[in-house]
């Protein structure tokens, strides 16, 4: 099975400042792990910049224009919200992050690879239609989903999200379209305060699995088995995109779930099984959170290792 790795060194150029958890070293750690000999067969593709047309399929044109018009001098930063900083390298990195997710869709649907992992930053799932939020400027997976429709003619598209934080932006973009499916497991209560189980979208197309602080492997796996995976199977997506955040790991400093690296392995196998049954085995994964560098690197490597192996 061919797996594509889409990334770009300029994603490292987004620097939110000293002490910020969404730091350039996050991507350095992931890419260092994926430079191990076992990953030598990855199809390595450069992330392109997303076009304005691609961004505007998920975000209003005036929002896209406003973000792209931002300018800061060298050494300066602009706070877009209390958590989201814009520096001299941010515009380029944000365009590459969204473009990397688009390129992952193209690699998979165009037949270059069966699976793809976009190792990009800044992350995207908190970006709402017209609001940057929670380290995110553009919603990378939503841009990718709409690209799958516009270029490849796919209609029923699913995004599943195992980041420890609920993807409020993705839910906001998907909730009113019954041909888009969004499911998330996340700590609750926790930032951003959304993702209640009662939020189900226009056609039952939103599925939230809130987990209490301290929940570990058993609750995580049982919740996916009982709630998200059956709903995803029933939706029968043509395209499956993963918001792959690894901050539910027990070592992560930003939340309080107790997952192990092996839990991400288990879930990746399960999702590949769904992709095998409904999407010709094709699946796209896009990096979101993960803020303990060692846990992030190990978990991302384990995730990609399973993508390379394929469905059990």
N, C-alpha and C positions, 0 to 999 in steps of 0.2 A: 504494500500500500504506500503510495506516495503522499507525503505530508509536506506542505509548504510552510515555510517560516517567512513571514513578511515583517520587516522592520526597517528602521533608518536611524543612523547615528544622530541625525539632527533632532530626533525626539529627546535626546539628552540635553539639548540646548535650552529647554524650558526649565528655568531655575526659579522656584517660588521663594527662595531665600533660606538663610541659615535656620536650622531646626525644623523646617517644614517637613512633615512626614512624606509628602508626595515628591520625593527628592530624585534628582538624576541617578543616584546610585541604585534606585529600584530597577531601572532598566539595565544598567550595567550588570547587576547581579543576575538577572534573568538570562541575559545574553552570554555571560560567562559560563553559566551552567549549561547552556545549549551549545557551547563550543566543545563539550566533551566528545571523545571519539565515537560514542554510541549514537550521536546525532549527526554524524558526517553525511548521511544519506538524505538529510533534509534538503528540499528544493528551496534555496534561499533567494528570495525576491525582494527588491527594494520597494519600500512604500512610496507611492507617488503622493503629491498633494491632491486633496479633494478639490473638485471644481466648485464654483459657486452654485452651478446648477444642481450638482449632487447634494450640497448642503441644504439648498432651498427646498428639497423634497421633504426634509424633516423639520426645518426651521423656517420661520417667516423671513422673506427677503430683507426686510429692514433690520432684523436682528443680525443676520449674517453680515450685512453691510456694516453695521455698527461695530461688530467684533473685528472685522478685517480692517476697519479704519483706525483702530487703536494704535497709538505709537508712544513709545517711551524711550528715553535716552539711555545710553549705555550705563549700567550700574543702577538704574532706577526700576521701580516696580509700581504697578497700579493695582490696588485692591478692588476686584470686581464684586466680591462679597467677603465676609470675614475669613473665608477659607481659601479663596481662589485668587491667585496672584497672576498678573500679566507683566512679563518682562520682555527684554529685547528678543529673546528666542522663542517666545510663546506662540506667536502667530504661525510661524513655520511649523513648530511641533504640533499644534492643534490641527493644522491642515494635513500634515502627514499622518496623524493618528486616525482621523476620519478616512483619509485616503487609503491607509493601510487596511482598514476594515473593508472598504470597497474592493481593494485588490484581492483580499482573501476570498470574497464572494466570487470574483472573476476567476480566480485560480481554480476554485472548486467547481463552479457551474460551467466553466469553459473547458474542463477536462484535463487541466494541467496536474491536478492533485485530487485525491479523494477527500482529504481533510486539510485544514489550514489553521495556523495560529498566528495572529497578528500581535506581535510583541511591541506595543506602542504605548506612548503616554503623551499628553495627559489622558486620564481615563474619561469616560463619557456618560455613564448611566444616570448621573444626577442632573445633567444638563436638560432643562425643560425647554419647551418650544421657543420661548423668548427670554430665557433667564439662565445665565451661567450660575453654577452652584456646586459646592462640595468638590472642589478641585477640577471641575469639568466645564468645558466651554462649548463643545459640540457633542451631540449624542452619537457616538461612533457606531453603535449597533443599529440605531434607528436609521442613520444615513445608509448603512449597509443594507438593511432590510428594504428600504425604498428603492435602492439601486437594483436589488434583485428583481423587483417588479418592473422598473423602468427599462432595464437593459435585457433582462432574461425572461420577462413575461410571466414570472411566478406570482401567484396570488396569496396562497396560504403560507404565511411565514411565522415561525415561532422563534422567540427569544427566551431563553431560560438563563437564570441569573443566580449564582451561588455565592456572590459577594456577601459579606456580613452585613452590609448596609443595603437597604431597599433601594431599588432603582426607580425613584420617583419620576424622573424624567422620562424613562422608557414607558412606564405605566401611563403617564399623561399623554404620550404620543400614540399609544396603542388602544386605549380603553374604549374609544368610540368607533373602532373599526373591527367588525366581527371576523374579518379575515386575517387579523393580526392577533397573535397569542403572546402573552407575557406571563411568565411564572417566576417567582422569586422566593428563595428561603433566606431569612435574615434575622438578626437579633432584633427583638422588640420588647421593651422600649429601647430605642437607640436612634442616632441620627439617620435619616432626616425626620423621623417621627411618622412616616407614612408606612403603608403596607399592611393594613389590617386584613384579616381573613374575610371580612365582610365586603371588601372591595372586589367586585367580580366583573366589572366592565359591562359593555353593552350586550354581550351574548355569552356570558360565562367565560370570556376569553382572557380574563385576568385571574390568576391563581396565586394567592399569597400564603406562605407558610411562615408565620412569625414564630420565632423560637426564643424562649426566655434566656436571660443571661445565665451562663453556666451550663447550658445544654451542650451535649457532646455527641459522639458518634451514633449512639443508639437512637436518640430523638431525631437527629438529622436524617439518618437512613430510613427510619420508620415513616417520617413525614413525607419524604420524597416517594417512597414506595406506596403510601396510602393515598396521597393527595396529588402531587405534581405529575408524577410519571403516568398515572392513569388518565389524567386530563390531557396531557400531551399526546398520548396514544389516540385518544378520542378525537382530538383536533386534527390529527393526520397531516402534519405540515409537509409542504413541498420543499421548504428550506428550513434548516435548523441552525440557529446562531446562538452561541453561548457567550454570556457576559461572565468572563472567568476572573473573578476576584478571589484572592487566596487569604483574605484577612479574617476569615472565620477560623483560621488555624489557632490552636491554643497559645502559641507564642506571640501572636500579634498584639501590639500595644494599644490599638484603637478601639477594641471591643472586648467582649467577654464570652464568646463561644469557645468550645473546647475540642475542635476538630483536629484530627491527625492527618498527615499527608495521605495516608491510605484511604481516607474518606473521599478525597478528590479523585483518587484512582478508581474507587468503586463507582462513583457517580459518572465519571467519564466513560467507563465501560457501559453503564446503563444507558447513557445518552447515545452512544454509538449504536447500541441495539435499536433504539428508536429510529435513528437515522438509517440504519440498515433496512428496516421494515418500511419506511415511508419516503426516504430521500435518496434512494439508490446508494446508501452508505456514506453520503457526503455531509460533512459538518464543518462549520466555521466557528472558530473560537477567537475571542478578542479580550486582551488583558484589561482588567479593571483594577481593583485594589490589591493590597498586600503590602504591609509596612514593616514587618520584621524581615530583614534582608535574607537571612539564612533560610527561614521558613518559606519565604516567597520563592527563592531560587529553587529549593528542593521540590516545592509543590508544583511550580510551573514545569520543571523538568519531568516530574512524574506524570503530569497531565499530557505533555507532548509525547512522552514515551508511549502512553496508551493510544494517542491519536495515530502514532506510527504503526501500532500493532493491529488496530482495527477492532471491530466488534468480536466478542468471544464466540 
